[in-house]
Amino acid sequence: MEPKQKLINSAEVCVDEALCGLVRANGGLSLMEGGHRVLLRSDLNLLRGKVALLSGGGSGHEPAHGGFIGVGMLSAAVAGGVFASPPPASILAAILCLHNAGAQGVLLIVKNYTGDRLNFGLAAEQARNHGVDVDMVIVADDCAFNQPSKAGRRGLCGTIFVDKLAGALAEEGCSLSQIVSKVTELLKGIGTLGVSLSPCSVPGSLPSFDLPPGDMEIGLGIHGEPGIKRSKIASADEVVKTMIDHMTNNESQSHLPLKSGNSVVVCVNNLGALSCLEMAVVTRATIVCLESRGVVVARVMSGSFMTSLEMVGVSLTVMTVDQETLRLFDAKTSAPAWPNLSSVCVSGRSFITEAPEMSPHPQDHTHKEGPLSPVMRKALVKVCSTLLEKQEELNALDRASGDGDCGNTHAQAAKAIQEWLKDHVVPGCPGRLLSVLAGLVQEKMGGSSGALYSLFLTAAAGHVTEGQSNGAAWATAMHAGTQAMKKYGGADVGDRTMLDALCPAVDELMKLKTAPPGGQLAVLQNAVKKASLGAESTLHLTAMAGRASYIAAERVSLPDPGAVAVATIMKTVMETLEEK
């Protein structure tokens, strides 16, 4: 097996380059010199007289811990190598730096892993010898094991809740001992559980464990340590229910005590490679599951907060809260990775907005007939039957350059219009009829041609009314429709689309504005000829728009089916008028 490909420069420098990238991108952060992987607030002077907060641990959990540095959260963070505890010398350098900035004490927030406990503990003892007032809280929020070993519960994403609450207390000027006793109490109400559908791999190494396709692991750690059980991947709702059942199971020594009526803050944490879509599905499932147990969900944060490189998984952290804890949770922070949450309670709020009243479909209205109704009905009937006759011909043309369904989409429109004609009168107002047709093709025709015809008819409809339906009005209407197609479709004459038949015909129709009454028929006949010639001309054009534009020009040896359809429709309308 090969190590997994990663987008880095080298495994040796990836941690230092990642820290550099984080600091370069954030004005609130700075990097300690001298090879120490220590990130600090760039405004250390603001710590004078306040307790400073220091956390850290192995890299690979980004944005933890560097992303949580800022006013109201951490003052500094120390990074180790990927999944490796930071060295005591760097932790000590960070403590002394905060002390020298005038902090009145330093609180170490440490995840419960042996390496972290030892190295942070050693640095704390050394700092005391330097006269620093330093204390440590250990976060052990993992709910996986029913009977934890001597090592105790692991520290997981609940750590960032501690960063946030301790940070708010420090910002308000609480003393070190006050913060420690408050946080120690809060820790009893925080629990986390993870589930993963894949392992992760340290840069340059093989995956941390083997997980067969279709399996998931529940209760794993953030370094790819094994969990408590494997099972087949289930639906998001089932996975979330399993997780919350396990976290709150009273028989487990590491359960989170949660009863109906409790208020909670929830963190849905992406372990690295779940899509945002899946995260939102899991977030919904989590809120619904907790509410079904009578729990009030006060706040939800959903995103990547403490990851495990590229692990495809999620962890849920639940913290029971009262009003005071919520106040601290809501306090502002400038930490770049903390989400900009609303301070409205998630449960119990109305989260549906009424849809606006849409006018019913124009084709459902009752219309009044008028003098133009018979000829318009006759033309429509003929257009529909012609398009149905031409269905296979248009499909064959479309197979040369598209997906071969142009005839089918025109036939769908024709059938929809035939159905409508059965039980509706044709309105005397042409604009009304065009609106009806626009609604029918939008609903029934499908494809981009449905949208284009609908645009054309909608834009044209406003220009022809019962009182205003002479040749000049129709010319204006056709012109408006064509302009709308160009504007929204992005094509023009010469791009091998239906516009190659439509535009020359419309240019000819504009002569209706000045033609003498006796000369109107000749203009119409010329317009139909121009449409046919335009459709034939597409034989020699390279498609610049629509689906055919993705196909090699030399493979396209037939005219454009959309242009042929438009020319056919115009010719059919003309024939109806000539009969009259």
C-alpha positions in Angstrom: 0.0 0.0 0.0 1.1 3.5 -0.8 0.7 6.4 1.7 -2.3 8.5 0.9 -1.7 11.5 -1.4 -1.8 14.8 0.4 -1.6 18.4 -1.0 1.5 19.4 0.9 5.2 20.2 0.1 6.6 17.5 2.4 5.7 15.6 5.5 8.7 17.2 7.3 7.7 20.8 6.9 3.8 20.6 6.6 3.2 21.5 10.3 5.4 24.6 10.2 4.0 25.7 6.9 0.4 25.2 8.1 1.1 27.3 11.2 2.7 30.0 9.0 -0.3 29.9 6.7 -2.7 30.4 9.6 -0.7 33.3 11.1 -0.2 35.0 7.7 -3.9 34.9 7.0 -5.0 36.2 10.4 -4.1 39.7 11.7 -4.9 38.6 15.3 -2.2 35.9 15.4 1.6 35.9 15.6 4.2 33.1 15.7 6.9 32.8 18.3 10.5 32.8 16.9 13.2 30.3 17.6 11.7 27.1 16.3 8.9 27.0 18.9 5.6 26.0 17.4 3.8 28.6 19.5 0.9 30.7 18.2 0.1 33.8 20.2 -2.4 36.7 20.2 -0.8 39.6 18.4 -2.3 42.0 21.0 -0.6 40.4 24.1 -0.6 43.8 25.8 -4.4 43.4 26.4 -3.7 40.5 28.7 -2.2 42.7 31.5 -3.9 41.9 34.8 -6.0 39.1 33.3 -5.7 35.3 33.3 -4.1 34.0 30.1 -5.3 30.7 28.6 -2.9 28.3 26.9 -3.9 25.1 25.1 -2.4 22.9 22.4 -1.6 19.3 21.4 -0.7 17.4 18.3 -1.3 19.0 14.8 -3.8 17.5 12.4 -6.8 18.6 14.4 -7.1 22.0 12.7 -8.6 24.5 13.3 -7.9 23.4 16.9 -6.1 24.9 18.7 -4.6 27.9 16.8 -8.0 28.9 15.3 -9.4 29.5 18.8 -6.9 32.2 19.8 -8.4 35.6 20.2 -10.1 38.0 22.6 -12.5 35.9 24.8 -10.8 32.6 24.0 -7.2 31.3 24.1 -4.2 33.6 24.5 -1.8 31.1 22.9 -1.6 27.6 21.6 1.4 25.1 21.3 1.5 22.7 18.4 3.3 19.3 18.3 4.0 17.3 15.2 1.0 15.6 13.6 -0.8 13.7 16.4 2.2 14.2 18.6 2.3 16.0 21.9 4.2 19.3 21.9 7.6 19.4 23.7 7.8 20.8 27.3 10.3 23.5 26.2 7.9 25.1 23.8 5.0 24.9 26.3 7.2 26.6 28.9 8.3 29.3 26.4 4.6 30.0 25.7 3.8 30.2 29.5 6.7 32.6 30.2 5.7 34.8 27.2 2.2 35.2 28.5 3.5 35.8 32.0 6.0 38.4 30.7 3.1 40.2 28.9 1.6 40.9 32.4 -0.9 38.1 32.7 -2.0 37.6 36.4 -2.0 33.8 35.9 -1.9 31.1 33.2 -4.5 28.4 32.8 -3.4 25.3 30.8 -6.4 23.6 29.1 -5.2 20.0 28.3 -6.8 17.1 26.5 -6.6 13.8 28.5 -3.8 12.0 26.7 -0.8 10.7 28.5 1.7 12.6 26.4 -0.1 15.9 26.8 -0.6 15.5 30.5 3.1 14.7 31.0 4.5 17.5 28.8 2.1 20.2 29.9 2.5 19.0 33.6 6.3 19.2 33.3 6.2 22.7 31.8 3.7 23.8 34.5 6.1 22.6 37.3 9.0 24.4 35.6 6.9 27.6 35.2 6.1 27.5 39.0 9.8 27.6 39.7 10.0 30.7 37.6 7.4 32.3 39.9 4.4 32.0 37.5 0.9 31.4 38.9 -0.1 28.5 36.7 -2.9 25.8 36.9 -4.2 23.1 34.7 -7.6 21.7 33.8 -7.8 18.3 32.1 -10.7 17.8 29.6 -11.9 14.2 29.5 -15.2 14.3 27.6 -15.2 11.1 25.7 -18.3 9.0 26.3 -17.2 5.9 24.3 -16.1 3.4 27.0 -18.6 2.0 29.5 -15.6 1.2 31.8 -12.7 3.5 31.1 -9.2 2.2 31.7 -6.8 3.7 34.2 -5.9 6.3 31.5 -9.5 7.6 31.8 -11.7 9.2 29.2 -10.1 10.9 26.2 -10.2 14.6 25.6 -12.2 15.5 22.4 -14.1 18.4 20.9 -15.6 19.4 24.3 -12.2 21.1 24.8 -13.3 24.1 22.7 -16.3 24.6 24.9 -13.9 24.9 27.8 -11.7 27.3 25.8 -14.8 29.4 25.2 -16.3 29.5 28.7 -12.9 29.9 30.5 -12.0 32.6 27.9 -15.2 34.6 28.7 -14.5 34.3 32.4 -10.9 35.5 31.9 -12.1 38.4 29.8 -14.4 39.5 32.6 -11.4 39.6 35.0 -12.0 36.4 37.1 -9.1 35.0 39.0 -7.2 31.8 38.1 -8.8 29.9 41.0 -12.3 31.1 40.2 -11.9 30.0 36.6 -10.5 26.6 37.6 -13.4 25.8 40.0 -16.1 27.1 37.6 -14.7 25.1 34.6 -14.2 21.9 36.8 -17.9 22.1 37.6 -18.9 22.7 33.9 -16.8 19.7 32.7 -19.2 17.3 34.4 -21.9 18.4 31.9 -19.9 17.9 28.7 -19.8 14.7 26.7 -18.6 13.8 23.2 -18.8 10.7 20.9 -17.4 10.2 17.5 -18.3 8.0 14.5 -16.2 7.5 11.4 -16.7 5.9 8.0 -13.0 5.9 7.2 -9.5 6.0 8.8 -7.2 8.9 8.4 -3.5 8.9 7.6 -0.6 11.0 9.0 1.3 12.6 6.1 3.8 10.2 4.7 2.3 7.2 6.5 -0.3 4.5 5.9 -3.9 4.8 7.1 -4.2 4.6 10.9 -6.5 1.6 10.8 -8.4 -0.5 8.3 -12.1 0.0 7.9 -13.8 -2.2 5.3 -16.1 -0.4 2.8 -19.7 -0.1 4.2 -18.5 -0.3 7.8 -18.4 2.5 10.4 -16.7 2.7 13.7 -18.4 4.3 16.7 -16.5 5.9 19.6 -13.1 6.4 18.0 -10.6 8.9 19.1 -9.3 11.9 17.2 -6.0 10.2 16.4 -7.6 7.2 14.7 -7.5 5.1 17.9 -10.1 2.3 17.7 -13.6 2.9 19.0 -16.0 0.6 20.9 -17.8 -1.2 18.0 -18.1 -1.6 14.3 -21.3 -1.9 12.4 -22.7 -1.4 8.9 -23.2 2.2 7.8 -26.8 3.2 8.6 -28.9 6.2 7.8 -27.9 9.6 9.4 -31.0 9.5 11.7 -30.1 6.0 12.9 -26.4 6.8 13.4 -27.3 9.9 15.4 -29.8 8.1 17.6 -27.3 5.3 18.3 -24.7 7.9 19.3 -27.0 9.9 21.6 -28.4 6.6 23.1 -24.8 5.5 23.9 -23.7 8.9 25.3 -26.6 9.1 27.7 -26.8 5.4 28.7 -26.9 5.5 32.6 -25.2 2.1 32.8 -22.0 3.5 31.3 -19.4 5.0 33.7 -18.7 7.7 31.1 -22.2 8.7 30.2 -23.5 12.3 30.1 -26.3 12.7 32.6 -29.2 14.2 30.4 -32.8 14.3 31.4 -36.0 15.7 29.8 -36.2 19.5 30.5 -32.4 20.0 30.4 -31.1 22.8 28.2 -28.0 22.0 26.0 -25.5 23.4 23.6 -24.5 21.0 20.8 -21.5 20.9 18.6 -21.7 18.9 15.4 -18.1 18.5 14.6 -16.8 17.5 11.2 -13.8 15.1 11.7 -12.4 16.3 8.4 -14.0 15.0 5.2 -17.7 15.0 5.5 -19.4 17.2 2.9 -21.2 20.3 4.2 -24.4 18.7 2.8 -24.0 15.6 5.1 -23.1 17.9 8.0 -26.4 19.7 7.6 -28.3 16.4 7.5 -26.6 15.2 10.7 -27.2 18.5 12.4 -30.9 18.3 11.6 -31.0 14.7 12.9 -29.2 15.7 16.1 -31.6 18.6 16.9 -34.7 16.4 16.2 -33.3 13.5 18.2 -32.6 15.6 21.3 -35.9 17.4 21.1 -37.7 14.1 20.9 -36.3 13.4 24.4 -37.7 16.6 25.8 -34.3 18.3 25.7 -34.2 22.0 24.9 -31.5 22.7 22.3 -30.3 26.2 23.1 -27.4 26.6 20.6 -26.0 24.5 17.8 -22.6 24.9 16.2 -22.0 22.8 13.1 -18.7 22.7 11.2 -15.1 21.7 11.5 -13.7 22.5 14.9 -11.5 19.7 16.0 -10.7 17.4 13.1 -8.7 14.3 12.6 -7.0 15.1 9.3 -9.2 13.6 6.4 -11.3 11.3 8.5 -14.9 10.9 7.0 -16.8 11.2 10.3 -18.5 13.4 12.8 -18.4 13.8 16.6 -21.3 15.1 18.7 -20.5 17.2 21.8 -23.4 17.9 24.2 -23.1 20.3 27.1 -25.9 20.9 29.6 -26.2 24.7 30.3 -28.0 27.2 32.5 -28.6 30.9 31.7 -25.2 31.9 33.2 -23.3 29.2 31.1 -25.2 30.4 28.0 -24.2 34.0 28.7 -20.5 33.0 28.8 -21.0 30.9 25.7 -22.6 33.8 23.8 -19.9 36.3 24.8 -18.1 37.8 21.8 -14.8 36.4 20.7 -12.4 37.4 17.9 -11.1 33.8 17.5 -11.2 33.1 13.8 -12.5 29.6 13.9 -15.4 30.3 16.4 -18.7 30.5 14.4 -20.8 33.6 14.3 -23.8 32.1 16.1 -27.2 33.7 16.7 -28.1 33.9 20.4 -31.7 32.8 19.8 -32.7 29.5 21.3 -32.8 26.8 18.6 -35.7 24.9 20.1 -39.1 26.5 20.3 -38.6 29.2 17.7 -40.8 29.4 14.7 -38.5 28.6 11.8 -40.9 28.5 8.9 -41.6 31.6 6.8 -44.9 31.7 4.9 -44.6 31.5 1.1 -46.0 34.5 -0.8 -49.4 34.2 -2.5 -48.6 33.3 -6.1 -51.2 34.2 -8.7 -52.7 30.9 -9.9 -51.5 29.5 -13.2 -52.8 31.7 -16.1 -54.0 28.5 -17.9 -56.4 27.9 -15.0 -58.2 31.2 -15.5 -61.5 31.4 -17.2 -61.1 33.5 -20.3 -63.6 35.4 -22.6 -63.6 34.6 -26.3 -63.3 37.4 -28.8 -63.2 37.9 -32.6 -59.6 36.6 -32.8 -60.3 33.4 -30.9 -61.3 31.1 -33.9 -58.2 31.9 -36.0 -55.8 31.6 -33.0 -57.4 28.2 -32.0 -57.0 27.0 -35.6 -53.4 28.1 -35.8 -52.6 26.4 -32.4 -54.3 23.1 -33.4 -52.3 23.0 -36.6 -49.0 23.9 -34.9 -49.5 21.1 -32.4 -50.3 18.4 -35.0 -47.4 19.5 -37.2 -44.9 19.3 -34.2 -46.2 15.8 -33.4 -45.7 14.8 -37.1 -42.2 16.2 -37.0 -41.2 14.5 -33.6 -38.9 11.8 -35.1 -37.4 14.2 -37.7 -36.4 16.7 -34.9 -35.1 13.9 -32.7 -32.9 12.7 -35.6 -31.5 16.2 -36.2 -30.8 16.5 -32.4 -29.0 13.1 -32.3 -26.4 14.6 -34.6 -25.5 17.4 -32.1 -27.3 17.0 -28.8 -29.1 14.4 -26.7 -31.6 13.4 -29.3 -34.8 14.6 -27.5 -35.6 17.9 -29.3 -38.6 16.3 -31.0 -39.8 14.8 -27.8 -39.7 18.1 -25.9 -41.6 19.9 -28.7 -44.1 17.0 -28.7 -44.6 17.3 -24.9 -45.5 20.9 -25.4 -47.8 20.1 -28.3 -49.7 17.5 -26.2 -50.0 19.8 -23.2 -51.5 22.5 -25.5 -53.9 20.0 -27.1 -55.0 18.8 -23.6 -55.6 22.5 -22.6 -57.6 23.2 -25.8 -60.0 20.4 -25.1 -61.6 22.1 -22.1 -60.7 25.8 -22.4 -61.9 28.6 -24.7 -59.1 30.5 -26.5 -59.2 34.0 -25.0 -59.9 36.9 -27.4 -56.9 38.8 -26.0 -53.7 37.5 -27.7 -51.6 38.5 -24.8 -53.7 36.3 -22.5 -53.2 33.4 -24.8 -49.4 33.9 -24.9 -49.4 33.9 -21.1 -51.3 30.7 -21.0 -48.9 29.1 -23.5 -45.9 30.4 -21.5 -47.3 28.7 -18.4 -47.9 25.4 -20.2 -44.5 25.1 -21.8 -42.7 26.2 -18.6 -44.5 23.3 -16.8 -44.7 20.6 -19.4 -42.0 21.1 -22.0 -38.9 20.7 -19.8 -35.3 21.3 -20.8 -33.7 24.7 -21.7 -36.1 24.9 -24.7 -39.0 25.0 -22.3 -37.5 27.9 -20.4 -36.6 29.7 -23.7 -40.0 29.4 -25.2 -41.6 30.5 -21.9 -39.3 33.5 -21.7 -40.2 34.4 -25.3 -44.0 34.1 -24.8 -43.9 35.9 -21.4 -41.9 38.8 -22.8 -44.1 39.0 -25.9 -47.5 38.8 -24.0 -47.4 42.3 -22.7 -47.3 43.9 -26.2 -50.5 42.4 -27.7 -53.9 43.2 -26.2 -57.4 42.8 -27.5 -57.5 46.4 -28.6 -53.9 46.4 -29.8 -53.3 43.4 -31.9 -52.5 44.8 -35.4 -49.4 43.8 -37.3 -47.2 46.5 -35.7 -48.1 45.3 -32.2 -47.3 41.6 -33.1 -44.0 42.7 -34.6 -43.1 44.6 -31.3 -44.2 41.5 -29.3 -42.1 39.1 -31.4 -39.1 41.5 -31.1 -39.5 41.7 -27.3 -39.7 37.9 -27.0 -36.5 37.5 -29.1 -34.6 40.1 -27.1 -35.6 38.2 -23.8 -34.2 34.9 -25.3 -30.9 36.6 -26.2 -30.6 38.3 -22.8 -31.1 35.3 -20.6 -30.0 32.5 -23.0 -26.7 34.2 -23.9 -26.9 33.2 -27.6 -27.1 35.4 -30.7 -27.5 35.0 -34.4 -24.8 32.8 -35.8 -24.4 30.7 -32.7 -26.4 27.8 -34.3 -29.5 28.0 -32.2 -33.3 28.6 -32.7 -32.4 32.3 -32.9 -30.9 31.8 -36.4 -34.4 31.1 -37.6 -36.2 33.5 -35.3 -34.1 36.7 -35.6 -34.1 37.1 -39.4 -37.9 36.5 -39.4 -38.4 39.1 -36.6 -36.3 41.6 -38.5 -38.6 41.1 -41.5 -41.7 41.4 -39.3 -40.6 44.8 -38.1 -41.6 46.0 -41.6 -45.2 45.5 -40.5 -44.9 48.8 -38.6 -44.7 50.7 -41.9 -46.3 48.3 -44.4 -49.6 49.5 -46.0 -52.6 47.3 -45.1 -52.5 45.5 -48.4 -48.8 44.7 -48.0 -48.9 42.9 -44.7 -49.3 39.4 -46.1 -46.2 39.8 -48.3 -44.2 40.7 -45.2 -45.5 37.7 -43.3 -44.6 35.4 -46.3 -41.1 36.9 -46.4 -40.6 36.4 -42.7 -41.5 32.7 -43.0 -39.0 32.4 -45.9 -36.3 34.1 -43.8 -37.0 31.7 -40.9 -36.6 28.7 -43.2 -33.4 30.1 -44.8 -32.1 30.8 -41.3 -32.7 27.3 -40.2 -30.9 25.9 -43.3 -28.0 28.2 -42.7 -27.3 26.5 -39.3 -26.0 23.6 -41.3 -22.8 25.5 -41.9 -22.5 27.1 -38.5 -20.4 26.1 -35.5 -22.5 25.9 -32.3 -21.5 28.5 -29.8 -24.3 28.1 -27.3 -26.4 25.3 -25.9 -25.5 21.6 -25.5 -24.3 21.3 -29.2 -21.4 23.8 -28.4 -19.6 21.0 -26.5 -19.4 18.8 -29.6 -16.7 18.8 -32.3 -17.9 21.0 -35.3 -17.0 18.4 -38.0 -19.4 15.9 -36.4 -22.4 18.2 -36.9 -23.6 17.9 -40.5 -27.3 18.7 -40.2 -29.2 21.9 -39.4 -30.0 22.9 -35.8 -33.2 21.1 -34.6 -34.3 24.2 -32.6 -34.1 26.5 -35.6 -35.9 23.9 -37.8 -38.7 23.7 -35.1 -39.1 27.5 -35.1 -39.2 27.7 -38.9 -41.9 25.0 -38.9 -44.0 26.8 -36.3 -43.9 30.0 -38.3 -44.7 28.3 -41.6 -47.7 26.5 -40.0 -49.1 29.8 -38.5 -48.7 31.4 -42.0 -50.6 28.6 -43.7 -53.5 29.1 -41.3 -53.6 32.8 -42.0 -53.5 32.3 -45.8 -56.5 29.9 -45.6 -58.4 32.8 -43.9 
